[in-house]
Amino acid sequence: MNKTELVTNIAQKSGLTKKDVETVINGLLDEITGALSKGDKVQFVGFGTFETRKRASRSGRNPQTGQVIEIPETTVPAFKAGNKLKDAVK
């Protein structure tokens, strides 16, 4: 399912217009992105938690030359599924 299909499905189920649903979804994604960029967690009880995790620096190899390179530490977004979501997917 892509974003357009999601907007259409929610609009049909809720009776809202596609434009209104898209505005809400864009707002939700912007808020989650903003919170994660500040280092905050976003938790939806039963669904899951969006958070950031630090990935330690490590050595890697350039696949073309075989040369060893140092990959710096970085912060990455992560999602941990909640129990209701896990049970629904089983």
C-alpha positions in Angstrom: 0.0 0.0 0.0 1.3 3.4 -0.9 0.4 6.8 0.5 -2.3 7.5 -2.2 -4.0 4.2 -1.4 -3.8 4.9 2.3 -5.4 8.3 1.8 -8.2 6.8 -0.3 -9.0 4.0 2.1 -9.1 6.4 5.1 -11.3 8.9 3.2 -13.8 6.1 2.3 -13.9 4.8 5.9 -14.1 8.2 7.6 -16.3 10.2 5.2 -13.6 12.9 5.1 -12.3 14.3 1.8 -9.1 13.0 0.4 -7.5 16.4 0.8 -8.4 16.6 4.5 -7.0 13.1 5.1 -3.8 13.9 3.2 -3.4 17.0 5.3 -3.8 15.0 8.5 -1.3 12.3 7.4 1.2 14.9 6.3 0.8 16.6 9.7 1.3 13.4 11.5 4.4 12.5 9.6 5.9 16.0 10.1 5.3 15.8 13.9 6.9 12.3 14.1 9.9 13.6 12.1 10.2 16.7 14.2 10.1 14.7 17.5 12.7 12.2 16.3 15.0 15.0 15.1 14.9 16.4 18.6 15.7 12.9 20.1 12.2 12.4 21.5 10.2 9.1 21.3 6.7 8.9 19.7 4.6 6.2 21.3 1.3 4.8 20.1 0.1 2.4 22.8 -0.6 -1.0 21.2 0.8 0.0 17.8 4.4 0.8 18.5 7.2 3.3 19.3 9.2 5.5 16.9 12.6 6.4 18.4 16.2 7.1 17.4 19.2 4.8 18.0 22.9 5.4 17.8 24.9 3.2 15.5 28.5 2.9 16.6 31.4 3.7 14.4 32.9 0.7 12.7 35.3 -0.5 10.0 34.1 -1.4 6.5 35.4 -2.3 3.1 35.1 -0.5 -0.2 33.7 -3.3 -2.4 35.4 -2.0 -5.5 38.9 -1.6 -4.1 38.8 -3.7 -0.9 40.3 -0.8 1.0 39.4 -0.6 4.7 37.4 2.5 5.5 36.1 3.9 8.8 32.3 4.4 9.0 31.5 7.1 11.5 28.9 6.9 14.3 25.4 7.9 13.3 21.9 8.3 14.6 19.2 6.3 12.8 15.4 6.2 13.1 13.9 2.9 14.5 10.4 1.4 15.0 9.5 -1.1 17.7 6.1 -2.8 17.1 3.6 -2.9 20.0 1.8 -6.0 21.2 -1.5 -5.4 19.4 0.3 -4.9 16.1 2.4 -8.0 16.6 -0.7 -10.1 17.4 -2.5 -8.7 14.4 0.3 -9.8 12.1 0.7 -13.3 13.5 
